[in-house]
Amino acid sequence: MPASVPLFRTRRDIFDDLILDAVEGLERRWADELAGVEFAVEDVPPDLNVYDTDVLEDGEVPLARLLPGRPGRQAVPPRIVLYRRPLEFRAVDRDDLADLINNVVIEQLANLLGIDPEELS
């Protein structure tokens, strides 16, 4: 493909880039705390009757979920899962989506660390 032709970016690619931007912004100040945290994206949340407190919701629609991980011999790292379609649906444009993703990442990371989200901003 010629250099003058922009590469096609899917909505999924753009969403993933926005998450990376949000995480990279936090890594400058919180590198140690973010070191073992995994971030994942699912298109839609799982179909559950009731969501635990580890789920960040807008109304009754899950936007993200924090899986705290498990230390020990068979350690499982903490994971923050963002649900792409509900987040995209709530955004007016790409800048709004970037802000929303950043806020959700901050909220879930603050929940993981047991601190106020304002401390991460």
Salt bridges, closest charged atoms under 4 A:
ASP17 OD2 - ARG9 NH2 1.95
GLU38 OE1 - ARG79 NH2 2.69
ASP43 OD2 - ARG12 NH2 2.64
ASP43 OD1 - ARG84 NE 2.92
ASP54 OD2 - ARG65 NE 3.16
ASP58 OD2 - ARG90 NE 2.55
GLU88 OE1 - ARG11 NH2 3.14
GLU88 OE1 - ARG84 NH1 2.90
